[in-house]
Amino acid sequence: MAGGVGDRQDPLAQLAEWTWRAGDHAAGLAELAHAIEVAPPHRRGRLRTLRADWLRRRGDVVGARAELELALQEDPTFAPAQAALAAFESS
């Protein structure tokens, strides 16, 4: 069997991506939040960074920043989250 229990967030994240790209942004954000819930902590940083980008695109800067801060709490070495949070701080 390929993958383990920790990989169950991948299909959920893919579904969220498809939903977002189809234009249903609210549903895409909700689906991505569910993928984050089931992901192991070391995988949440990547998903939270993506969710932060989507929130920022919708104008929710406060929510985006909060997601990035959580991403860095869960995975302090995730460089894309570090860069995105630094961009917030410099703007």
N, CA, C and O atoms as CSV, one atom per row, in Angstrom:
chain,resi,resn,atom,element,x,y,z
A,1,MET,N,N,0.842,-1.183,0.000
A,1,MET,CA,C,0.000,0.000,0.000
A,1,MET,C,C,0.886,1.245,0.000
A,1,MET,O,O,1.722,1.413,0.888
A,2,ALA,N,N,0.711,2.089,-0.961
A,2,ALA,CA,C,1.502,3.326,-1.047
A,2,ALA,C,C,0.917,4.360,-0.108
A,2,ALA,O,O,-0.300,4.475,0.033
A,3,GLY,N,N,1.788,5.099,0.521
A,3,GLY,CA,C,1.343,6.155,1.423
A,3,GLY,C,C,0.888,5.591,2.747
A,3,GLY,O,O,0.686,4.386,2.896
A,4,GLY,N,N,0.733,6.467,3.688
A,4,GLY,CA,C,0.305,6.046,5.010
A,4,GLY,C,C,-0.831,6.900,5.491
A,4,GLY,O,O,-1.402,7.686,4.736
A,5,VAL,N,N,-1.150,6.744,6.735
A,5,VAL,CA,C,-2.244,7.520,7.315
A,5,VAL,C,C,-1.973,9.010,7.170
A,5,VAL,O,O,-2.902,9.790,6.961
A,6,GLY,N,N,-0.720,9.412,7.279
A,6,GLY,CA,C,-0.368,10.822,7.179
A,6,GLY,C,C,-0.579,11.417,5.801
A,6,GLY,O,O,-0.545,12.637,5.640
A,7,ASP,N,N,-0.797,10.569,4.806
A,7,ASP,CA,C,-0.975,11.055,3.441
A,7,ASP,C,C,-2.433,11.330,3.083
A,7,ASP,O,O,-2.724,11.753,1.964
A,8,ARG,N,N,-3.349,11.098,4.015
A,8,ARG,CA,C,-4.770,11.252,3.688
A,8,ARG,C,C,-5.151,12.689,3.366
A,8,ARG,O,O,-6.201,12.923,2.768
A,9,GLN,N,N,-4.321,13.657,3.749
A,9,GLN,CA,C,-4.645,15.047,3.445
A,9,GLN,C,C,-4.392,15.373,1.974
A,9,GLN,O,O,-4.951,16.341,1.459
A,10,ASP,N,N,-3.565,14.589,1.292
A,10,ASP,CA,C,-3.220,14.916,-0.097
A,10,ASP,C,C,-4.424,14.947,-1.034
A,10,ASP,O,O,-4.569,15.918,-1.777
A,11,PRO,N,N,-5.310,13.920,-1.039
A,11,PRO,CA,C,-6.487,14.021,-1.910
A,11,PRO,C,C,-7.414,15.167,-1.506
A,11,PRO,O,O,-8.043,15.791,-2.360
A,12,LEU,N,N,-7.496,15.439,-0.221
A,12,LEU,CA,C,-8.337,16.548,0.235
A,12,LEU,C,C,-7.765,17.889,-0.229
A,12,LEU,O,O,-8.507,18.778,-0.645
A,13,ALA,N,N,-6.459,18.021,-0.154
A,13,ALA,CA,C,-5.814,19.254,-0.620
A,13,ALA,C,C,-5.979,19.405,-2.133
A,13,ALA,O,O,-6.180,20.512,-2.632
A,14,GLN,N,N,-5.895,18.293,-2.857
A,14,GLN,CA,C,-6.086,18.342,-4.310
A,14,GLN,C,C,-7.509,18.766,-4.650
A,14,GLN,O,O,-7.720,19.578,-5.552
A,15,LEU,N,N,-8.486,18.218,-3.929
A,15,LEU,CA,C,-9.876,18.610,-4.144
A,15,LEU,C,C,-10.058,20.103,-3.866
A,15,LEU,O,O,-10.746,20.798,-4.613
A,16,ALA,N,N,-9.444,20.586,-2.799
A,16,ALA,CA,C,-9.525,22.016,-2.478
A,16,ALA,C,C,-8.942,22.858,-3.607
A,16,ALA,O,O,-9.507,23.886,-3.981
A,17,GLU,N,N,-7.811,22.417,-4.143
A,17,GLU,CA,C,-7.167,23.139,-5.253
A,17,GLU,C,C,-8.085,23.186,-6.474
A,17,GLU,O,O,-8.242,24.243,-7.086
A,18,TRP,N,N,-8.680,22.078,-6.827
A,18,TRP,CA,C,-9.598,22.040,-7.971
A,18,TRP,C,C,-10.799,22.938,-7.734
A,18,TRP,O,O,-11.235,23.654,-8.635
A,19,THR,N,N,-11.333,22.900,-6.517
A,19,THR,CA,C,-12.495,23.723,-6.192
A,19,THR,C,C,-12.145,25.201,-6.291
A,19,THR,O,O,-12.913,25.991,-6.839
A,20,TRP,N,N,-10.975,25.574,-5.755
A,20,TRP,CA,C,-10.524,26.964,-5.825
A,20,TRP,C,C,-10.384,27.403,-7.281
A,20,TRP,O,O,-10.863,28.467,-7.674
A,21,ARG,N,N,-9.723,26.568,-8.064
A,21,ARG,CA,C,-9.504,26.919,-9.476
A,21,ARG,C,C,-10.800,26.994,-10.269
A,21,ARG,O,O,-10.878,27.721,-11.259
A,22,ALA,N,N,-11.818,26.250,-9.847
A,22,ALA,CA,C,-13.120,26.294,-10.504
A,22,ALA,C,C,-13.897,27.555,-10.136
A,22,ALA,O,O,-14.950,27.831,-10.711
A,23,GLY,N,N,-13.374,28.319,-9.178
A,23,GLY,CA,C,-13.997,29.584,-8.828
A,23,GLY,C,C,-14.821,29.570,-7.555
A,23,GLY,O,O,-15.333,30.610,-7.140
A,24,ASP,N,N,-14.960,28.411,-6.930
A,24,ASP,CA,C,-15.713,28.348,-5.668
A,24,ASP,C,C,-14.723,28.520,-4.524
A,24,ASP,O,O,-14.324,27.552,-3.877
A,25,HIS,N,N,-14.337,29.760,-4.289
A,25,HIS,CA,C,-13.276,30.058,-3.337
A,25,HIS,C,C,-13.650,29.738,-1.904
A,25,HIS,O,O,-12.813,29.245,-1.148
A,26,ALA,N,N,-14.875,30.004,-1.515
A,26,ALA,CA,C,-15.288,29.704,-0.141
A,26,ALA,C,C,-15.214,28.198,0.127
A,26,ALA,O,O,-14.718,27.776,1.172
A,27,ALA,N,N,-15.697,27.406,-0.800
A,27,ALA,CA,C,-15.653,25.946,-0.626
A,27,ALA,C,C,-14.211,25.444,-0.665
A,27,ALA,O,O,-13.844,24.544,0.091
A,28,GLY,N,N,-13.399,26.020,-1.538
A,28,GLY,CA,C,-11.992,25.630,-1.605
A,28,GLY,C,C,-11.273,25.892,-0.287
A,28,GLY,O,O,-10.495,25.057,0.176
A,29,LEU,N,N,-11.530,27.046,0.314
A,29,LEU,CA,C,-10.927,27.363,1.606
A,29,LEU,C,C,-11.398,26.394,2.690
A,29,LEU,O,O,-10.609,25.967,3.533
A,30,ALA,N,N,-12.669,26.055,2.663
A,30,ALA,CA,C,-13.200,25.112,3.654
A,30,ALA,C,C,-12.592,23.729,3.470
A,30,ALA,O,O,-12.240,23.071,4.449
A,31,GLU,N,N,-12.468,23.288,2.233
A,31,GLU,CA,C,-11.873,21.979,1.963
A,31,GLU,C,C,-10.404,21.952,2.376
A,31,GLU,O,O,-9.924,20.949,2.903
A,32,LEU,N,N,-9.698,23.041,2.141
A,32,LEU,CA,C,-8.298,23.095,2.533
A,32,LEU,C,C,-8.169,23.104,4.053
A,32,LEU,O,O,-7.237,22.512,4.598
A,33,ALA,N,N,-9.093,23.767,4.740
A,33,ALA,CA,C,-9.081,23.741,6.207
A,33,ALA,C,C,-9.251,22.309,6.715
A,33,ALA,O,O,-8.611,21.918,7.691
A,34,HIS,N,N,-10.104,21.531,6.060
A,34,HIS,CA,C,-10.286,20.128,6.452
A,34,HIS,C,C,-9.006,19.325,6.189
A,34,HIS,O,O,-8.617,18.493,7.008
A,35,ALA,N,N,-8.364,19.569,5.069
A,35,ALA,CA,C,-7.096,18.877,4.774
A,35,ALA,C,C,-6.052,19.192,5.839
A,35,ALA,O,O,-5.274,18.319,6.222
A,36,ILE,N,N,-6.031,20.429,6.319
A,36,ILE,CA,C,-5.092,20.832,7.367
A,36,ILE,C,C,-5.394,20.075,8.657
A,36,ILE,O,O,-4.481,19.624,9.348
A,37,GLU,N,N,-6.680,19.940,8.977
A,37,GLU,CA,C,-7.070,19.239,10.203
A,37,GLU,C,C,-6.550,17.810,10.255
A,37,GLU,O,O,-6.139,17.339,11.315
A,38,VAL,N,N,-6.565,17.115,9.121
A,38,VAL,CA,C,-6.172,15.703,9.110
A,38,VAL,C,C,-4.686,15.497,8.820
A,38,VAL,O,O,-4.174,14.383,8.929
A,39,ALA,N,N,-4.005,16.568,8.453
A,39,ALA,CA,C,-2.574,16.456,8.131
A,39,ALA,C,C,-1.740,16.339,9.403
A,39,ALA,O,O,-2.093,16.906,10.437
A,40,PRO,N,N,-0.640,15.607,9.325
A,40,PRO,CA,C,0.280,15.596,10.469
A,40,PRO,C,C,0.925,16.973,10.599
A,40,PRO,O,O,1.067,17.682,9.603
A,41,PRO,N,N,1.313,17.357,11.796
A,41,PRO,CA,C,1.840,18.711,12.014
A,41,PRO,C,C,2.965,19.117,11.054
A,41,PRO,O,O,3.023,20.269,10.626
A,42,HIS,N,N,3.843,18.194,10.719
A,42,HIS,CA,C,4.959,18.574,9.846
A,42,HIS,C,C,4.524,18.841,8.405
A,42,HIS,O,O,5.319,19.357,7.620
A,43,ARG,N,N,3.292,18.506,8.037
A,43,ARG,CA,C,2.792,18.783,6.692
A,43,ARG,C,C,1.856,19.991,6.656
A,43,ARG,O,O,1.498,20.472,5.581
A,44,ARG,N,N,1.468,20.473,7.817
A,44,ARG,CA,C,0.494,21.566,7.862
A,44,ARG,C,C,1.062,22.892,7.370
A,44,ARG,O,O,0.322,23.715,6.831
A,45,GLY,N,N,2.357,23.112,7.545
A,45,GLY,CA,C,2.955,24.377,7.119
A,45,GLY,C,C,2.737,24.656,5.649
A,45,GLY,O,O,2.394,25.774,5.262
A,46,ARG,N,N,2.938,23.629,4.826
A,46,ARG,CA,C,2.734,23.780,3.382
A,46,ARG,C,C,1.287,24.126,3.077
A,46,ARG,O,O,1.010,25.031,2.289
A,47,LEU,N,N,0.365,23.407,3.702
A,47,LEU,CA,C,-1.058,23.636,3.444
A,47,LEU,C,C,-1.518,24.992,3.987
A,47,LEU,O,O,-2.306,25.687,3.345
A,48,ARG,N,N,-1.030,25.358,5.156
A,48,ARG,CA,C,-1.411,26.664,5.725
A,48,ARG,C,C,-0.862,27.814,4.890
A,48,ARG,O,O,-1.511,28.852,4.758
A,49,THR,N,N,0.321,27.637,4.331
A,49,THR,CA,C,0.905,28.685,3.482
A,49,THR,C,C,0.067,28.877,2.228
A,49,THR,O,O,-0.141,30.007,1.786
A,50,LEU,N,N,-0.412,27.786,1.654
A,50,LEU,CA,C,-1.309,27.879,0.503
A,50,LEU,C,C,-2.616,28.565,0.892
A,50,LEU,O,O,-3.103,29.438,0.173
A,51,ARG,N,N,-3.180,28.169,2.030
A,51,ARG,CA,C,-4.431,28.782,2.495
A,51,ARG,C,C,-4.233,30.276,2.768
A,51,ARG,O,O,-5.119,31.082,2.485
A,52,ALA,N,N,-3.082,30.640,3.311
A,52,ALA,CA,C,-2.781,32.055,3.547
A,52,ALA,C,C,-2.784,32.831,2.233
A,52,ALA,O,O,-3.295,33.949,2.169
A,53,ASP,N,N,-2.218,32.242,1.196
A,53,ASP,CA,C,-2.203,32.901,-0.115
A,53,ASP,C,C,-3.629,33.109,-0.626
A,53,ASP,O,O,-3.958,34.177,-1.141
A,54,TRP,N,N,-4.460,32.097,-0.483
A,54,TRP,CA,C,-5.843,32.220,-0.935
A,54,TRP,C,C,-6.594,33.273,-0.129
A,54,TRP,O,O,-7.353,34.064,-0.688
A,55,LEU,N,N,-6.384,33.281,1.185
A,55,LEU,CA,C,-7.034,34.297,2.016
A,55,LEU,C,C,-6.584,35.695,1.615
A,55,LEU,O,O,-7.402,36.611,1.526
A,56,ARG,N,N,-5.293,35.862,1.373
A,56,ARG,CA,C,-4.767,37.166,0.953
A,56,ARG,C,C,-5.411,37.598,-0.360
A,56,ARG,O,O,-5.769,38.766,-0.517
A,57,ARG,N,N,-5.560,36.676,-1.297
A,57,ARG,CA,C,-6.179,36.993,-2.589
A,57,ARG,C,C,-7.627,37.441,-2.429
A,57,ARG,O,O,-8.133,38.210,-3.246
A,58,ARG,N,N,-8.290,36.969,-1.389
A,58,ARG,CA,C,-9.672,37.373,-1.113
A,58,ARG,C,C,-9.734,38.638,-0.273
A,58,ARG,O,O,-10.825,39.118,0.034
A,59,GLY,N,N,-8.576,39.191,0.109
A,59,GLY,CA,C,-8.546,40.424,0.879
A,59,GLY,C,C,-8.515,40.232,2.378
A,59,GLY,O,O,-8.586,41.207,3.126
A,60,ASP,N,N,-8.410,38.991,2.836
A,60,ASP,CA,C,-8.373,38.707,4.268
A,60,ASP,C,C,-6.919,38.658,4.744
A,60,ASP,O,O,-6.354,37.585,4.957
A,61,VAL,N,N,-6.335,39.831,4.904
A,61,VAL,CA,C,-4.929,39.934,5.289
A,61,VAL,C,C,-4.722,39.436,6.719
A,61,VAL,O,O,-3.707,38.801,7.008
A,62,VAL,N,N,-5.652,39.708,7.600
A,62,VAL,CA,C,-5.536,39.266,8.992
A,62,VAL,C,C,-5.565,37.737,9.057
A,62,VAL,O,O,-4.749,37.129,9.750
A,63,GLY,N,N,-6.488,37.126,8.349
A,63,GLY,CA,C,-6.569,35.674,8.318
A,63,GLY,C,C,-5.347,35.041,7.690
A,63,GLY,O,O,-4.869,34.004,8.151
A,64,ALA,N,N,-4.837,35.664,6.633
A,64,ALA,CA,C,-3.647,35.148,5.963
A,64,ALA,C,C,-2.445,35.182,6.899
A,64,ALA,O,O,-1.684,34.219,6.987
A,65,ARG,N,N,-2.290,36.273,7.577
A,65,ARG,CA,C,-1.172,36.400,8.523
A,65,ARG,C,C,-1.278,35.369,9.646
A,65,ARG,O,O,-0.275,34.782,10.051
A,66,ALA,N,N,-2.484,35.151,10.143
A,66,ALA,CA,C,-2.691,34.165,11.209
A,66,ALA,C,C,-2.331,32.759,10.731
A,66,ALA,O,O,-1.720,31.987,11.471
A,67,GLU,N,N,-2.707,32.427,9.499
A,67,GLU,CA,C,-2.350,31.116,8.952
A,67,GLU,C,C,-0.833,30.956,8.856
A,67,GLU,O,O,-0.294,29.894,9.167
A,68,LEU,N,N,-0.157,32.004,8.428
A,68,LEU,CA,C,1.304,31.928,8.315
A,68,LEU,C,C,1.961,31.773,9.684
A,68,LEU,O,O,2.929,31.028,9.835
A,69,GLU,N,N,1.437,32.470,10.664
A,69,GLU,CA,C,1.991,32.344,12.014
A,69,GLU,C,C,1.805,30.924,12.549
A,69,GLU,O,O,2.703,30.372,13.186
A,70,LEU,N,N,0.634,30.336,12.287
A,70,LEU,CA,C,0.406,28.945,12.685
A,70,LEU,C,C,1.319,27.995,11.912
A,70,LEU,O,O,1.854,27.038,12.473
A,71,ALA,N,N,1.490,28.267,10.631
A,71,ALA,CA,C,2.368,27.423,9.810
A,71,ALA,C,C,3.772,27.381,10.396
A,71,ALA,O,O,4.407,26.327,10.438
A,72,LEU,N,N,4.243,28.515,10.840
A,72,LEU,CA,C,5.599,28.579,11.393
A,72,LEU,C,C,5.678,28.004,12.805
A,72,LEU,O,O,6.746,27.559,13.226
A,73,GLN,N,N,4.579,28.007,13.536
A,73,GLN,CA,C,4.574,27.326,14.830
A,73,GLN,C,C,4.678,25.819,14.626
A,73,GLN,O,O,5.373,25.129,15.371
A,74,GLU,N,N,3.981,25.316,13.611
A,74,GLU,CA,C,3.957,23.880,13.353
A,74,GLU,C,C,5.205,23.395,12.624
A,74,GLU,O,O,5.649,22.267,12.838
A,75,ASP,N,N,5.768,24.231,11.773
A,75,ASP,CA,C,6.976,23.864,11.038
A,75,ASP,C,C,7.853,25.109,10.882
A,75,ASP,O,O,7.804,25.777,9.850
A,76,PRO,N,N,8.654,25.421,11.905
A,76,PRO,CA,C,9.435,26.657,11.916
A,76,PRO,C,C,10.467,26.775,10.788
A,76,PRO,O,O,10.963,27.870,10.524
A,77,THR,N,N,10.790,25.683,10.133
A,77,THR,CA,C,11.813,25.722,9.083
A,77,THR,C,C,11.225,25.818,7.674
A,77,THR,O,O,11.976,25.789,6.700
A,78,PHE,N,N,9.902,25.931,7.543
A,78,PHE,CA,C,9.283,25.967,6.213
A,78,PHE,C,C,9.530,27.331,5.577
A,78,PHE,O,O,8.866,28.313,5.909
A,79,ALA,N,N,10.494,27.378,4.659
A,79,ALA,CA,C,10.968,28.636,4.068
A,79,ALA,C,C,9.880,29.446,3.366
A,79,ALA,O,O,9.861,30.666,3.530
A,80,PRO,N,N,8.967,28.840,2.588
A,80,PRO,CA,C,7.937,29.661,1.947
A,80,PRO,C,C,7.049,30.408,2.951
A,80,PRO,O,O,6.643,31.541,2.692
A,81,ALA,N,N,6.751,29.786,4.083
A,81,ALA,CA,C,5.951,30.487,5.104
A,81,ALA,C,C,6.762,31.624,5.712
A,81,ALA,O,O,6.222,32.698,5.977
A,82,GLN,N,N,8.045,31.397,5.932
A,82,GLN,CA,C,8.916,32.451,6.462
A,82,GLN,C,C,8.950,33.636,5.510
A,82,GLN,O,O,8.845,34.787,5.934
A,83,ALA,N,N,9.100,33.349,4.213
A,83,ALA,CA,C,9.173,34.421,3.213
A,83,ALA,C,C,7.859,35.185,3.109
A,83,ALA,O,O,7.857,36.411,3.000
A,84,ALA,N,N,6.749,34.467,3.142
A,84,ALA,CA,C,5.445,35.129,3.043
A,84,ALA,C,C,5.183,36.005,4.254
A,84,ALA,O,O,4.664,37.112,4.112
A,85,LEU,N,N,5.532,35.529,5.444
A,85,LEU,CA,C,5.338,36.333,6.644
A,85,LEU,C,C,6.265,37.552,6.625
A,85,LEU,O,O,5.856,38.640,7.031
A,86,ALA,N,N,7.478,37.388,6.171
A,86,ALA,CA,C,8.400,38.522,6.041
A,86,ALA,C,C,7.857,39.577,5.081
A,86,ALA,O,O,8.035,40.775,5.303
A,87,ALA,N,N,7.195,39.130,4.015
A,87,ALA,CA,C,6.606,40.066,3.065
A,87,ALA,C,C,5.493,40.881,3.731
A,87,ALA,O,O,5.350,42.074,3.462
A,88,PHE,N,N,4.709,40.238,4.598
A,88,PHE,CA,C,3.694,40.974,5.345
A,88,PHE,C,C,4.318,42.018,6.235
A,88,PHE,O,O,3.831,43.146,6.311
A,89,GLU,N,N,5.378,41.659,6.902
A,89,GLU,CA,C,6.026,42.564,7.863
A,89,GLU,C,C,6.706,43.744,7.175
A,89,GLU,O,O,6.844,44.815,7.766
A,90,SER,N,N,7.132,43.549,5.919
A,90,SER,CA,C,7.808,44.643,5.216
A,90,SER,C,C,6.835,45.549,4.476
A,90,SER,O,O,7.227,46.602,3.973
A,91,SER,N,N,5.563,45.146,4.406
A,91,SER,CA,C,4.597,45.993,3.662
A,91,SER,C,C,3.844,46.920,4.575
A,91,SER,O,O,3.003,47.691,4.115
